[in-house]
Amino acid sequence: MRSAKVLYKNNDAGIIIQHEDGSYTFRYHSQWLNDTQKPPISLTLPKSIQEYHSPFLFPFFYNMLPEGTNKQMACAYYRIDPDDYFGLLLNTAKTDTIGVIRILKIE
């Protein structure tokens, strides 16, 4: 199992987990849910007490991944299998993202 913090403008919004079977869970932290000023991280992941489950990496997070030559370079640099989307997310979305979301691996 691998997990990571999901940061919104450097504030801890939730957690994403990759389970041993390759499925994923995302959940918001209760303090994020209780603060009406805090937005959802994505329109596809609205604020909810219930956890989100998926057999594959959620499209919102998948769309944060590099593509093409950038993906090839990142995989070579970090020594990641090109099919390890979560590993790629953990290594590239900690600093190099276009939007306000960052992903930090939980050790």
N, C-alpha and C positions, 0 to 999 in steps of 0.2 A: 504494500500500500504506500502510495506517495501522496503528499498533501501540500497545499500552498495557501498562503494568505492572498486574498484579493483586496487590493488597495484602490480606493477611489480618491483621487487628489491627495494621496499619501495618508488617507484615513482607512483604517481596517474595516472593510465592509462585510466580508464574509470569508468563507473557506471553500476550496475546491479539492476534492479527493478523487484519486484514481484507485480503484479497488483491484485486488489480485486478479479478478476475472476480466479486467480491462474496462469495466463500467465506471461511470462517474457520478459523483454527488456534489451538488452545490447547495450551500445554505448561507443565509444572511446571519450575522451576529444579532443577538436580541437588541443591543443598544442601537444598532443601525435601524432595525425595524421600528423601534419605539420613537425615534427622532423623526418627526414629520418633515423636517427641513432636509433630510437626507433622501436623495432620489434613488431609484433602482439603478443598478449598474448597466442595465440594458432593457429595452422594451420587451425582449424575449424572455427576460428573467425578472418579472415584476416582484416587488417586495411582497414576501409571503412567509408566514411561519413555517409552512411545509417545506421540506427539502425538495430539491429538484433532482431527478435521477435520469440517467441516459446511458444506453449501451455504448455510445460513442462520445467523443469530446463535443461538448455543447457548441453549436455553430458560432455563438458569440465569441468564445475563446479560440475556436479553430480559425476564425477570420483574423485573429491577431498574429497568426504565424506568418513568417516570411515565405515567399514563393520563388520558384524559378532558381536563378543563379544565386540569389541571396539565401535561399534555403540550402542549396548545395554547399555554399561557403560556410554557413552556420553549422551544418551537420558535420562537415569536415573539421572545423575549428573546435567544436565541443565534443567531437567523437561520438555523435549520436546517430543511431539508425534513422534514416529518413522516414520510416513509418512510426517512430516514437514521437507522436505529436505532443504528448504531455511533457516529455523530456525537452523537446524543442521549445515549448511554451515556457517551461521553468527557466531555461537558459537565456531566452531572448526577450521575454516580456518583463524582466526585472528592471530594465533600464530603457530599452529601445522600443518604445511604443508611440503610436501616433496620438492616441487619445489620453484620457485621464486615468485609465486603468493600468495598474502594474500588478505583476504576479511575483510573489516572493516565496521560494521554497521553504517549507517547514522542515527543519532537520530532525 
